[in-house]
Amino acid sequence: MKPIKVPRKPRKCPKCGKTTVVKILYGMPTEESLQLADEGKLVIGGCCITEKNPDWACTNCKVEYIKVK
């Protein structure tokens, strides 16, 4: 599924209505970022970084969002 384009981080996920939209972290994760991911406060996005990578994701329904400029 393609990321949904949004002007800013959604407070609530438009798909499921939950307030579980968090930042996606790219690059090598630290121990702290792995802990935050386990707590559902962050999503680990991998090491390949492009301009088309989504910025946020809903930890409940897995929908991803990308910021439009």
TORLOMAR-817206 format. One line per field, with one value per residue (C-alpha): x, y, z; residue number from 1. Coordinates in Angstrom, 3 decimals. Example, Ala and Ser with C-alpha at 12.3 -4.5 7.8 and 13.67 -1.06 7.14 Angstrom:
2
xx: 12.300_13.670
yy: -4.500_-1.060
zz: 7.800_7.140
k: 1_2
end
This chain:
69
xx: 0.000_1.260_1.735_-1.059_0.033_-0.580_0.592_1.603_1.600_-1.981_-3.128_-5.414_-5.165_-7.843_-8.229_-8.683_-9.254_-6.554_-3.989_-1.147_0.585_4.338_7.566_9.399_13.131_15.531_19.153_20.878_18.677_20.149_19.205_17.001_15.186_14.640_13.110_10.829_9.787_8.937_6.787_4.948_6.367_8.456_8.594_11.917_11.974_15.185_18.488_17.601_16.642_14.979_12.784_9.804_10.044_7.029_7.499_4.919_3.003_0.028_1.148_-2.423_-3.364_0.093_-0.998_1.944_1.946_4.287_4.562_3.802_5.547
yy: 0.000_3.474_5.945_8.470_12.048_14.493_18.065_17.146_14.217_13.089_13.234_10.283_7.673_8.459_4.734_3.219_6.339_5.437_7.924_5.523_7.401_7.542_8.582_6.106_5.934_5.099_4.010_1.865_1.702_2.276_0.324_3.269_3.328_-0.456_-0.028_2.765_0.518_-2.280_0.213_1.270_4.806_4.471_2.347_1.078_1.753_0.113_1.424_2.456_6.124_7.862_10.917_8.607_6.954_7.521_9.756_8.264_5.018_3.847_1.100_-0.234_-0.690_-0.211_2.588_4.821_8.574_10.815_14.576_16.635_19.941
zz: 0.000_-0.861_2.004_2.478_1.739_4.603_5.355_8.949_11.363_12.002_15.625_14.941_12.232_9.615_8.876_12.371_14.513_17.063_18.381_17.594_14.750_15.474_13.742_11.524_12.285_9.449_9.765_12.369_15.504_18.946_22.067_23.096_19.747_19.896_23.361_22.065_19.173_21.632_23.561_20.375_20.483_17.320_14.158_12.821_9.072_7.887_6.625_3.054_3.040_0.083_-0.405_-0.932_2.492_4.744_7.803_10.187_10.680_12.709_15.070_15.210_11.529_9.925_7.554_6.627_6.029_4.070_4.519_1.424_1.030
k: 1_2_3_4_5_6_7_8_9_10_11_12_13_14_15_16_17_18_19_20_21_22_23_24_25_26_27_28_29_30_31_32_33_34_35_36_37_38_39_40_41_42_43_44_45_46_47_48_49_50_51_52_53_54_55_56_57_58_59_60_61_62_63_64_65_66_67_68_69
end
